[in-house]
Amino acid sequence: MLLKVLLNSGKNPNQLYNELILYPQVLLNVKVNRKNELDSNINIKNSIEYLKKELGFEGRILVRASGTEPLIRILVEGKDRKLIKSCAENLYKIIEKRIKLIKN
């Protein structure tokens, strides 16, 4: 797919790279006992949708259960570092409240 884009653009790789816009990211991991509850928790789903609207087309949110550890992974990226940090921290608190934490 990358080669197709490169060929169709008529540009060399350096030109395409110079046009690439990189957004900052925030990645947080929430330790939980029941990571499977993520998909069925309507409060968490609604919070994610609300925050996605806050970011609009200027960012994205990915929340998923780890496949190998008792974690919920939160990734938020966007143009505004302060906004994405706030979104990630809010989601962390919501997930922490809604899904029981592992006590270390």
C-alpha positions in Angstrom: 0.0 0.0 0.0 2.8 2.4 0.9 4.5 1.8 -2.5 1.2 2.5 -4.3 0.8 5.8 -2.5 4.4 6.7 -3.3 4.0 5.8 -6.9 0.7 7.7 -7.3 2.0 10.8 -5.6 4.9 11.3 -8.0 7.1 12.4 -5.0 10.2 10.8 -3.5 10.1 9.4 0.0 11.8 12.5 1.5 9.1 14.8 0.1 6.3 12.6 1.5 8.1 12.4 4.9 8.4 16.2 5.0 4.6 16.5 4.6 3.9 14.0 7.4 2.3 15.5 10.5 3.1 13.8 13.8 0.8 14.4 16.7 1.8 13.9 20.4 0.5 10.8 22.2 -0.4 9.9 25.7 -0.4 6.2 26.7 -1.8 5.1 30.1 -2.3 1.6 31.5 -5.0 0.9 34.2 -4.4 -2.3 36.3 -7.7 -4.1 36.7 -9.1 -7.4 37.9 -11.7 -7.8 35.2 -10.5 -6.4 31.9 -13.3 -8.2 30.0 -15.8 -5.7 31.5 -14.4 -2.9 29.3 -16.6 -3.9 26.3 -19.8 -4.2 28.4 -19.5 -1.1 30.5 -21.9 1.5 29.1 -20.5 4.4 31.3 -17.0 3.8 29.9 -18.3 3.6 26.3 -20.3 6.8 26.7 -17.2 8.6 28.2 -15.0 7.5 25.3 -17.6 8.8 22.8 -17.9 12.1 24.6 -14.2 12.6 24.7 -13.9 11.7 21.0 -16.3 14.5 20.2 -14.2 16.8 22.3 -11.1 16.0 20.2 -13.1 16.1 16.9 -11.0 15.7 13.9 -7.9 16.9 15.7 -7.2 13.6 17.4 -8.2 10.0 18.2 -8.7 7.7 21.2 -8.1 4.0 21.5 -9.0 2.1 24.6 -8.5 -1.7 24.7 -7.9 -4.6 27.0 -4.3 -5.9 26.9 -4.1 -9.4 25.4 -1.4 -10.5 27.8 -1.7 -8.5 31.1 -4.5 -7.5 33.5 -4.5 -4.0 32.0 -6.8 -1.6 30.1 -4.6 0.5 27.7 -5.6 4.1 26.9 -4.0 5.8 23.9 -4.9 9.4 23.1 -3.3 11.5 20.3 -4.0 14.9 18.9 -2.6 18.3 18.1 -3.2 19.8 21.6 -0.9 18.1 24.2 -2.8 19.6 27.1 -6.2 18.4 25.8 -5.0 14.8 25.1 -3.4 14.6 28.5 -6.6 15.7 30.1 -8.6 13.2 28.0 -6.3 10.3 28.9 -6.3 11.2 32.6 -10.1 11.5 32.7 -10.5 8.1 31.0 -8.1 6.6 33.5 -10.1 7.9 36.4 -13.4 6.6 34.9 -12.0 3.2 34.2 -10.4 3.0 37.6 -13.8 3.9 39.2 -15.9 1.5 37.1 -13.6 -1.6 37.0 -12.1 -2.8 40.2 -8.3 -2.1 40.5 -5.8 -4.8 41.4 -4.4 -3.9 44.8 -0.6 -4.2 44.9 
